Amino acid sequence: MTQLSDFNLSELGIFIGVCSSACVAVLIASQKSKCESVCFGMCKRRVDLVIAEERLEMTGKTGLSPKTGISPKTKNLKLELEPEVEN
């Protein structure tokens, strides 16, 4: 066994730093998780939020916002393009 006189403040600072960084890592992970509730280690997740986040990373859109500005009149419009005439 070591004696208390062998212990210095730099070792105490390292111990406090490691413990606090571990606590911060757990807090960050819990804030980023999509869990609704945690009970006895079991996590109820909202899968739709996970899918929306993956879709946002891949395409830049989640697809969850409603489409506005589309009326039935403009819905059936067809775009007809005429080729340009070259001189």
TITI-149820 format. One line per 2 residues: their letters; for each residue x, y negated, z of N, C-alpha, C, O. Coordinates in steps of 0.1 Angstrom, whole numbers, plus 2048, in hexadecimal, padded with zeros to 3 digits. Example, Ala and Ser with C-alpha at 12.3 -4.5 7.8 and 13.67 -1.06 7.14 Angstrom:
2
as = 884,839,84E,87B,82D,84E,884,821,84E,88E,821,855  880,816,847,889,80B,847,881,800,84F,886,7F5,850;
END
This chain:
87
mt = 808,80C,800,800,800,800,809,7F4,800,814,7F3,806  804,7E9,7F9,80C,7DD,7F9,807,7D4,804,7FC,7D6,809;
ql = 80F,7CB,808,80C,7C2,812,806,7B5,80C,807,7B2,801  7FF,7AE,815,7F9,7A1,810,803,797,80C,800,78E,804;
sd = 80F,798,811,819,78E,80E,81E,790,800,824,787,7FA  81C,79C,7FA,820,79E,7EC,816,798,7E2,81A,798,7D6;
fn = 80B,794,7E7,801,78F,7DE,803,77F,7DD,805,779,7E7  802,77A,7D0,804,76C,7CE,7F7,766,7C7,7EF,76D,7C2;
ls = 7F7,759,7C6,7EB,752,7C1,7EA,754,7B2,7DF,753,7AC  7F5,756,7AA,7F4,759,79C,7EC,766,799,7E5,766,78F;
el = 7EE,770,7A1,7E7,77C,7A0,7D8,77A,7A3,7D0,780,79C  7D5,772,7AD,7C7,76F,7B0,7C1,768,7A4,7B5,76A,7A1;
gi = 7C8,75E,79E,7C2,757,793,7C0,760,787,7B6,75E,780  7C9,769,784,7C7,773,77A,7BA,77C,77C,7B2,77E,773;
fi = 7B9,780,789,7AD,789,78C,7A0,781,78B,797,786,785  7A0,774,78F,794,76C,78E,791,769,77F,785,76A,77B;
gv = 79B,767,777,799,764,769,794,770,762,78B,76F,759  799,77C,765,794,788,75E,786,78B,762,77D,78F,75A;
cs = 782,78A,76F,775,78D,773,76B,783,76E,760,786,769  76F,776,76D,765,76C,768,764,76D,758,759,76B,753;
sa = 76E,771,751,76D,773,743,764,77F,740,75D,780,736  765,78A,748,75C,795,747,74D,792,749,744,796,742;
cv = 74B,789,753,73D,785,756,738,77C,74A,72C,77D,747  740,773,745,73C,76B,73A,739,773,72E,72F,771,726;
av = 741,77E,72B,73E,787,720,731,78E,721,72A,78F,717  72E,792,72D,721,799,72F,715,78F,72D,70B,792,727;
li = 717,782,732,70C,778,730,70A,775,722,6FF,773,71D  715,773,71A,714,770,70C,70D,77B,704,705,779,6FC;
as = 711,788,707,70B,793,701,6FC,794,704,6F4,798,6FB  6F8,791,710,6EA,791,714,6E2,786,70D,6D6,788,70A;
qk = 6E8,77B,70B,6E1,76F,704,6E0,772,6F5,6D6,76E,6F0  6E9,779,6EF,6E8,77C,6E1,6DF,788,6DE,6DB,78A,6D2;
sk = 6DC,790,6E8,6D4,79C,6E5,6C6,798,6E2,6C1,78E,6E6  6BF,7A1,6DB,6B1,79F,6D7,6A8,7A7,6E0,69D,7AB,6DC;
ce = 6AC,7AA,6ED,6A4,7B2,6F6,699,7A9,6FC,69B,79E,700  68D,7AF,6FD,682,7A9,704,683,7AB,713,681,7A2,71B;
sv = 686,7B7,716,687,7BB,725,691,7C6,726,693,7CE,71E  697,7C6,732,6A1,7D1,735,69C,7D7,743,69B,7CF,74D;
cf = 69A,7E4,743,696,7EA,74F,69E,7F7,751,69C,800,748  6A6,7F8,75B,6AE,804,75E,6B6,808,752,6B8,814,74F;
gm = 6BC,7FF,74C,6C5,801,741,6BF,803,733,6C5,805,729  6B1,804,733,6AA,805,727,6A6,7F7,721,6A1,7EF,729;
ck = 6A9,7F5,715,6A7,7E8,70F,69C,7E9,704,69D,7F1,6FB  692,7E1,705,687,7E0,6FB,68B,7D5,6F2,68C,7C9,6F5;
rr = 68E,7D8,6E5,693,7CF,6DB,688,7CB,6D2,67F,7D3,6CF  689,7BF,6CC,680,7BB,6C1,687,7BD,6B4,690,7B5,6B1;
vd = 684,7C7,6AE,68B,7CB,6A1,689,7C1,696,691,7BF,68E  67D,7BA,696,67A,7B0,68C,684,7A5,68C,688,79F,682;
lv = 689,7A1,698,692,796,69A,6A0,79B,695,6A8,793,68F  6A4,7A7,697,6B0,7AC,692,6B1,7AD,683,6BB,7A9,67D;
ia = 6A6,7B1,67D,6A5,7B2,66F,6A5,7A4,669,6AC,7A1,65F  69E,79A,66F,69E,78C,66B,6AC,786,66B,6B0,77F,662;
ee = 6B4,789,676,6C1,784,677,6CA,78A,66C,6D3,783,666  6C9,797,669,6D1,79D,65F,6CD,797,651,6D6,795,649;
rl = 6C1,795,64F,6BC,78F,642,6C1,781,641,6C5,77C,636  6C2,779,64C,6C7,76C,64C,6D6,76B,648,6DA,763,641;
em = 6DD,775,64E,6EC,776,64A,6EE,779,63C,6F7,774,636  6E5,782,636,6E8,787,628,6E3,77D,61E,6E9,77A,614;
tg = 6D7,777,620,6D1,76F,616,6D0,760,619,6CE,757,611  6D1,75D,626,6CF,74F,62A,6C1,74B,62E,6BE,740,632;
kt = 6B8,755,62D,6AA,753,630,6A5,75F,639,6AA,76A,636  69C,75C,642,696,767,64A,68A,76D,644,687,778,646;
gl = 682,764,63C,676,769,637,66A,768,641,65F,76D,63D  66C,763,64C,662,762,656,659,755,656,64E,755,65B;
sp = 65F,74B,64F,657,73E,64F,64D,73F,644,64F,745,639  641,73A,646,636,73B,63C,639,732,630,63F,727,632;
kt = 635,736,625,637,72F,618,62C,724,618,620,727,619  630,718,616,626,70D,615,627,706,607,632,708,600;
gi = 61D,6FF,603,61D,6F8,5F7,619,700,5EB,61A,6FB,5E0  616,70D,5EC,612,715,5E1,603,716,5E1,5FD,71C,5EA;
sp = 5FD,70F,5D8,5EE,710,5D6,5EA,71A,5CC,5F3,71E,5C4  5DE,71F,5CC,5DA,728,5C2,5DB,723,5B4,5DD,72B,5AA;
kt = 5DA,716,5B2,5DC,711,5A4,5EA,712,59F,5EC,715,593  5F4,70F,5A8,602,70F,5A3,607,71D,5A4,612,720,59F;
kn = 600,726,5AA,605,734,5AB,606,73B,59E,60F,743,59B  5FD,738,595,5FC,740,588,602,738,57C,600,73C,571;
lk = 60A,72E,57F,610,727,574,61C,72F,56E,623,736,576  61D,72E,561,628,735,55B,632,72B,555,62D,721,54F;
le = 63E,72E,556,648,725,550,64C,72A,542,651,735,540  64A,721,539,64D,724,52B,658,71B,526,657,70F,526;
le = 663,721,523,66F,719,51E,671,71A,50F,66F,725,50A  673,70F,509,676,70F,4FB,685,70F,4F9,68C,707,4FF;
pe = 68A,716,4F0,699,716,4ED,69D,708,4E8,696,702,4E0  6A9,704,4EB,6AE,6F7,4E6,6B3,6F9,4D8,6B9,703,4D5;
ve = 6B1,6EF,4D0,6B5,6F0,4C2,6C3,6EA,4C1,6C6,6DE,4C6  6CD,6F1,4BC,6DA,6EC,4BB,6DC,6E5,4AD,6D7,6EA,4A3;
n = 6E3,6DA,4AD,6E5,6D2,4A1,6F1,6D7,49A,6F5,6D1,48F;
END
